[in-house]
Amino acid sequence: MNTAQALILTYLLNSLWQVPLVFAAAWLASRIARSSGPAVEHSIWVAALLAETLLPARPTPSRAAIDTLLRCLPWNLLSGAARADAHITILAGPGFASRSSHVSPHLLSAVAAVYLFATAYFAARLLWSLTRTRAMQRNAAPFHLTGAAAITWARCCNHFHLCNVRVAASLHTASPVTIGIRHRLLLLPVALPSELLAEDLNAALAHECAHMHRNDFAKNLAYAALTLPIAYHPLLWLTRSRLEQSREMVCDTMAADALDGSHRFARSLLRLAAIFAQRPPDKTLHAIGIFDANIFERRVMNLTQNPTQPRLARRLATLAACLAIACGTCASALALHMNVAPSDSLSQESTSAQVDSAQYVSAKVIAGTRLSFVQPIYPKEAKAAGIQGKVVLSATIGKDGQIASLKVLSGPPELTKAAWAAVKQWTYAPFMHNGQPTEVDTTITVNFSLDTNGSAAPDHASPGVGQSASGATRPALIHQGTGPIFPPAEKNKGAFDGTVVVALTVNTDGLPTNVSVKKSLGSDFDQSALEAVKQYRFKPATLAGNPVSSNLYIDVKFQKF
């Protein structure tokens, strides 16, 4: 499976669930905003149509971008909790190995081919309908309105600021329709029904003029072309139906304003429905007509009900609710965006996912891997001025154990330069992940305190969390072994997340001794943790350049999703 197929399948996969999500949000928003009128409701469905098409195409956002977006939400379901410090964290069990599901590349290629075929089919249908519409436009015969119909036509063209609009008759239309973008054309049936009243014909003409004023033919064509990638989705069809319904109600209101009032227009609409509904429009034609939406009852109710302008507070509340729904929907769609990777990158995805989850290492853990240390020099000016405090630095430690990047997060300006200059020279044992050296991020705190002489030193872990004897360096983990095995007897018991705390002594040879369980999860987990820790190898702690024994606590974490 190549990159192009992966992009196609990513779009398909996300559209399967994002289209229903957007439709549900639009339905809820339209219900809330219904009292604001059909124009607002129509705008909501247009926005939904665009979101259903564009959201699945959004590239997978970074974790940082997702966190930023989610923090902007008022309810903030995923709070930015601080990272918990851990000395050495090991994840074991199914679910940790990879964040992705693997499917046969041949099956995925077949799905992509079927999707492309379906999209091509819908594109061909659109082209066929445009071809038929174009042929109908060419074959239409000029039609001259007379009497009251001509007066109404001129009145509506003037009301809606329409110029160079032609009227023609066609054998291929059962009711009045509008076609054309630059050269707009109103098509009437060749033989108008004998029972058609002049008042009803005026209503149909005014309605079609409203469509022309709104450029609905061009918009409808743009919507059809834009939504071709999701034309297969049933909920897109329903979205298009809701959009058409709200559009017809908007044109009804505009036409009623151009004529003699909404009640008379509603009566004409009912009579027109009784006449033309017996001959339904040809769905293969790309044209805009008065009977595109079969919701006559609601259209009549919308026209006959006395319009009431909502109060400002209610309008603001409606706007706020709709915006909240839109923001929540977009945030959810982006945060849960799925990705299909090309087959040549599947083997790298699992490793990448594991590395991403271990990119940040707490200060307490990284302090235990430090190999060389340069004492920060207390600036004379700061000492004379009595300035003291903590300088917090953000560091990236490369795969070779060197400081790759270093920046100041906080601290007195007079002390930051001295802290940065010293820490930049520190070296660490490479942080091992699955037996491979890994680049990690951490924070380093240098505490400048004034005593009789003035001193500066890095903050250390609290006693009992891997701290060596006073003045000694810490032991550094240089080999992790195969890692803990998730107990087979526990694999079928559902999701699990727990930690075994193991106490040990690292002797002068870097070997773990006196290994025991400090905090238990049960015999199976404890035994697996002990066996894993016994495989560890360390660079021993040193005091005055000589190796010494030191005590450690190690967290062995078991997870199963």
Protein Blocks (a to p, Z undefined) as FASTA:
>chain_A
ZZklmmmmmmmmmmmmmmmmmmmmmmmmmmmmmmnojklmmmmmmmmmmmmmmmmmpccd
dfklmmmmmmmpmklmaacddddddfbdcdedehjlpccdcddfklmmmmmmmmmmmmmm
mmmmmmmmmmmmmmmmmmpccdddehjllmmmmmmmmmnopahiacdddfkbcbdcdedj
klgcddddfbacfklcfklmmmmmmmmmmmmmnommmmmmmmmmmmmmmmmpmklmmmmm
mmmmmmmmmmmmmmmmmmnojklmmmmmmmmmmmmmmmccdfkbccddfklpccfklmmm
mmmpccddddfklmmmmmmmmmmmmmmmmmmmmmmoccdddfklmmmmmmmmmmmmmmpc
cfklmmmmpfbdcdddddfklmmnopacdddddddddfkopafbdcdfbdcfklmmmmmm
mmmmpccddddeehiacdddddddddddddfkopaddddddehihpacehiacdddfbeb
jopaddfklmmnopadddddddddddfkopaehiacfbdcbjklmmmmmmmmmmpccddd
deehiacddddddddddddZZ
